[in-house]
Each structure stands twice: as C-alpha cells, then as structure tokens.
Amino acid sequence: MIAETLKIQEESKFNPKKFVVWLFVIAIIMFFAGLTSAYIVRKAEGNWFNFNLPIQFTYSTITIVMSSFTLWLTKKSLLNENLRNIKVFLFLTISFGLLFCIFQYLGWKNMNLQNLYFSDDANGDKISASFIYVLSGLHVLHVLAGLIFLLVVFIKSLSNKITINNNLSLQTCSIYWHFIGIVWIYLFIFFNIT
Amino acid sequence: MTSIAETLYHSEESEPHSTHHHKENFITKYIFSQDHKMISKQFLITGIIMGCLGMMMSVLFRLQLAWPDSSFPILETLLGSKWAPGGKLDPSFYMGLVTIHGTIMVFFVLTAGLSGTFSNLLIPLQCGARDMASPFINMLSYWFFFLSSVVLTISFLIESGPATVGWTIYPPLSALPKAMPGAGLGMTLWLVAMVFFIVSALLGGINYITTVLNMRTKGMSMNRLPLTIWAFFFTAVLGLLTFPVLLGGALLLIFDRSFGTSFYLSDIFLNGEGALANSGGSPILFQHLFWFLGHPEVYIIILPALGITSEIIAINARKPIFGYTAMVISITGIAFLSFIVWGHHMFITGMNPLLGLVFMIFTLIIAVPSAVKSFNYLATLWRGNIHFTPPMLFAIGLVSFFISGGLTGLFLGNAAIDIQLHDTYFVVAHFHIVMGCAAIFGMMAGIYHWFPRMYGRMMNNTLGYLHFWLTFIAAYMVFFPMHFIGLAGVPRRYYQFTVLPEFGIWNDVNVLITVAAIIGALAQILFLYNFFSSIFCGKKSEQNPWKSNTLEWTAPVERIHGNWHGEIPQVHRWAYDYSKPGFEEDYVPQTVPVSDNEEQLAFEHVLSVDNAKNEDNYTVSFSSLMLKWLGLKKS
C-alpha cells in the first residue's frame, strides 16, 4: 500500500527540486557533447595518434555499472522498507564509486607508462591522449561530486532519515548517479569506436 | 490526479510563506537576499554600473578613433601615464578597452543585466508564484555574477592590464600568455570571470525554467502566459544548452594556457624557427566551440528584450497582441535555429563551401520568424489607441532597430558577401544596432515600465522623453555611418586606421560618430539621475499605473517575501484582453473570471484549450501545446 502511494507520488508530479536535477543533467549532457564534438572535429583534421585504451578503463566501466546496480538495490530496499539494507547498499555504491575513481587513476598511470602524457608538446598527434585525460578527468570530477552527494544521503540514512515518505535526496541522488554512470559508458564506447 | 497533486503541492509550499513572518535583518534583506524581487534589483543595479563602465570605455576609444593624433591631457590625469602617455591612449590599452567593452556589454549588461533582472522580477510575479523554485540557487546566481563582475573589473588594476585579445578570445593570441601583456594575467582573469559568469547563468537559467514549468498559479496554462515569460523561458533554455559548451571550450583554453596541452595551439614559425613547443592544435576548433555558444548568446540577449516589447506594445496600444501563437512559435523557431547557424561567424575559416551553404540557408531562414515578430508588432500598433509613454517609445525604438539591424543581417548571413564584409565596421554596425541598441532599448523599456513595480514610484516622464530622443538619434548617428566605413573595407578593432592613405577619408565620419557617441553617453546621465532620484523621491505610483492585465500588478507594492498576502490569485483568461468589447474599462485583468455571456474573440477562442470546463487542468504541457499550434494535433 505504502509502496503504491510512493509510486503514485513519483508518477503524478515531479517535484521542482527533482526537475532542477534533470536540468543539471541536461547541462552536463551539453558539456560532454561539446567536448566529444571537439574530439571528433579535431580527429577529422588528421595528425591523430591511435592507441588502445588501458585495460583499467574496462574494469572501471564494470565498477560503475555495479554501483548503479547497488543503488537500484537501495531503492528496492527502500520500497521494501528494509532500512538496514538501504545503508548496506548505499555503502556498497559509495565503495564502487571510489573503486571507479581508483581504476581511473590506475588507467591514467597506465597511459603515462605508455608515454601518453596529458601535455606532450613535441608530439602534436598525441593530442588524442590529452583529450582522453581531459574527458575522463572532468568525468571523475562529476563522479566525486556524486560521491559527496551519496555520502550526504548515506549519513542521512545512518540516522534512519531516509524513509518511504522522505526520500527526495535519495531520488535526486539516484538520478544524478545513474546519469553520471551513463556518461562514462557513453565516453567509454565513444573512445572505443572513434 | 495530476491537478490534485499539484494543488496539494502548491498549498504545501505556499503555507510557510504566507503565514510565517520573516524576520529579516539588513544582510538578509538587502545583501544575501533570497527574495526574487530584491535579487532582480541587485542584478539591475550591478548591470547599470557595469553598463556605465562599458559605455565610458567606448567613449574613450571613440576619442582615440576620432582624434588619433591629438592629445587629451585629461586622459593622462584620469588614467595615468601608463595607459595614456601624453594624453593619448596606449595602443594595447585601446585593445583592452575594446575587449572589455565587448565582454561587459554582451555578458554583464545584456545577459545578466537584462535577462537576470527581468526574469527574476517577472517570472514569479507574472506566473503567480511565491518565489523562484529555489530562492537559494537564485541568490547564488547573483553572487556568482557579482564575483565575476569584480574579477573582470579588477583586471584593470593589474600591472599588465586587462585582456586585449578581443571579446571573442580567439587563440592563438589568447592561448599564449607571453604573446602580449594583455594575454597574460589579464586574460587569465577574463577566463576566471567567465567561468563564474557561466556558473551564474546556468544556476539562474535552471531556476527560471523550473519556475515557469512547475510553479504557475491555478489557471495559468502555458497558453495564457504573457509573452515576456515565453521569451525568458526560451532565453533560459538557450543558456542552459549553450553555456556548458563554452565552459568546455574555455577549459580547453585554460589547459592550453597553463598546462601546456595543444588543443588550440599549433606550431608557429618565426624566422624559420619554431617559436612554440606546441604542435598539431586547431585554433578553428575553439571558434566552433565559442560560436556554438556565441550565436545563441545573441538570442539570449535579444529574446528577453523582444518579450518585454511584446508586453509593452500591447499595453500601450491598448490592443491584444497581434498573433500571440505566431509570436510564441517564432520565438521557438528562433531558439531552435540559433543552434544550427554558428558557422556564419566562420565563413572565412576555410570552411567547406557546402557546409557554408548549409549555414547560410539556416541563417537566412531566421529572417522569417524575425519578420513575423516585426509584423506582429506593427500590426499590434495598427489602429491602436497608442499611449506614447517612455517605455512605449523605447519599445517602438527596439522595433526600429530590430528591423534596420536585421536587414544588414541578410547581407552578412550571405557567405559570398560576408567574405568582403567579415571583420569590418559593417559587422560592428550590424550587431550594435540589432543586438546592442535593440536589446538596450528593450531593457530601458522594461526599466521604465516596471520601475513602479520594483520601487513603488514612477520615473520622471519628461526626463524619460529627453532620454529616449537623445539616445535614439545618437544611436543611429553612431552606427549608421559605420555601415559605409565597413563597406569600404575598414577592419574593426584598428587603433588608428585613418593613418592608412586609403582610409584617411573616413576621418570626418569618425569625428561625427564620436560626437554622437558622446551625446549618447551624456544622455544616459539623464537616465541615471532619473533612475536613482526616482527610487527615493519619485511620484508614488498607483497599484496598476499602466492599466495592465498581468498578475504582477495585483501584488502589493510594499516588499513582502511571498509576493501576495493570502492566496495567490487565480487566472481565468489570457494576458491580452485590452479594449475588449463589453467591458467598461479598456483592460480586463487576468484575475477576472470569464462571465457566461462574454464574447469570445476569434483568436482567443483558438487559444483557450480548456475554457471553463477544464479550468482545473491548467498544466497544459509545452509539447502538446506546440503540436496543437503547429496543427499536428487535433484537440
């Protein structure tokens, strides 16, 4: 019954705060769309060094999918009013998020080992590496913002403040976190096919 | 279900505002205020101050252009011997003035000062909301703007001077801190200011969109919104979609400047030797990213002014706006087209001619919605009972500038002609008339019109008329001759082009322009005096001085957070029932219910999706409205 009410609330009207998050999502989409377009335009001009993405980026992709999955499980446990599981799954989500950042860092280290630096003045064709550093770096900044957001929700949940009737922070956080995961998947596919 | 939830939500939200008495001290009331009316005043006054700065800069470089060889000792006294040695402007300072004048006018006055002021003031008041969706984000938006203004102004106080690379900051000049003094710290400060500005614009825009779509009062369906709100809404949408792209482009520029990447920097050879360590970058890439914002930006500037004009022309002609639906659809059309025409700023970058053709066609198509708007303004004026109040004069002035500036846009949008005219004074004349003067006139119209709403007092009419005529004549005298200079091929931004033998003949014209510019600048003193003195000792205004229909005039003049005492008024009709047959007064406020025997005018009938039957269901969605209006959906 309560779950149903929540569902109705969710469907019937979007809260302005939730709407604000969606608008932020649109702004971030445009941000990455602009940068990936720059990547395409620059690549089309030639003088472009192709290389394989470090394997760590594949691991990080799996991690971010996992974190989205655990966040989904958080919502599930909210609907089942399982307050303990909310904390567990939120904790797991944050851990996967941190793991994602670590994998990204290892990926950059791996690129460095292959002599692909953020700024390599002498080799203009290695701008491809700069692009990947910039895009993944800016993405990680968004992930860190998401982690702070998740942490706030997690702290709230520790004192059982996330309930079936009061979960706007979890909802908005979920929108952002799933979205930011999708951005990485987009970037990962984008890097691999272009 | 939807409407019930909405009503519940509204009552929940409004409760604390209407009943709870705010304890305010000086800081929360005037400085870190979260009240949209105060924030709009903050935007306006900051915008006016920045506008004065930008205007004084233009007078300074106009002096240099008109009398390039004379010395003005007063300049040395005012600016110091570094920027005006011997009373003559230093060339790099001249470039700094041009750059910062452009930046201030485009972003700080006509984006934040115009859209920031009136979106903040009118969106909650005309939609019937207690405040913005998030008053806190709204406050942040202002303070980021303030910070940005301070950073930009500070760049005049540093040793190497402000950015001198032009407001479009094209690399490689802007990407090489060592290229010239103004590309160093001044440029860095410019970029920092712009990052703050983008944050401010995004936060503001997000708030405006959310408020328009979610917080309208009962009965205020999308098709009853005043055209001002439609314009602010699309302005915010444009900002939301384009500013992030500029942010991306600016970040890449910052990386090039400070971290040695080669996004925009390529190898540059001086005397056969590579002068730079960079290689392989593409300066054209920056132009793409910049103009993807830059072109919608000009609509971010002009759309609010057009919205304000629609409202003021209808009110002062005492007639319903002609073609409300056409107006909204043309705003939508302009907003959509603005995303796919940025290439017309780059015709001479070696663009593929086919691509140039595509950009050219889309650019010229913009003339269609623009013409629709102009015709509708003229048709609204046609046989109206016109009241020539100062805001009305400024609104008509906007229409004049919009037409005369728009016509030269047809030349510039044409790739073949643009090759000759690119970067000449013709371009300067075009954009100053169509977006500079037109938008400033829209802003002035808005200030004169909504001053009573902001401060509860009227501005002085006589000074208003003087201000209008002096500004109007001066503006045409400044920018009209520039077309001819431009047709002769004189490039913009030159420090002393009359020294070149083929351009020497333009010296007299330059003097004329400068004299007109000084007259125009002096005329603004009238405005400043009028504005600031009227705040304190203007004539007290009535509740509804212009006899207008919209909701903002039903709210009490005294400043309360929450806008209305008690309930938010309910809306029963569209905003343009002026001179409606069957009514004693020549206006019918939106809050007056539709009586049973009231005549429904033809255009009104088309507009009322719901009528009395569906009075509750006012959440007409934007997309369904558009489909209906475009004839793709039958009601």
Interface residues (C-beta under 8 A of the other chain):
Chain A: I8 Q9 S12 K13 F14 N15 P16 K17 F19 V20 L23 F24 I26 A27 I28 M30 F31 F32 A33 G34 L35 S37 A38 V41 R42 E45 N47 F118 S119 D120 D121 A122 N123 G124 D125 I127 S130 F131 V134 L138
Chain B: M1 T2 A5 E6 Y9 A133 S134 I137 L202 G205 I206 N207 I209 T210 T211 L213 N214 M215 L240 L241 T242 F243 P244 V245 L247 G248 G249 L251 L252 F255 F259 G260 T261 S262 F263 S266 D267 L276 A277 N278 S279 G280 G281 S282 L285 H288 L289 F292
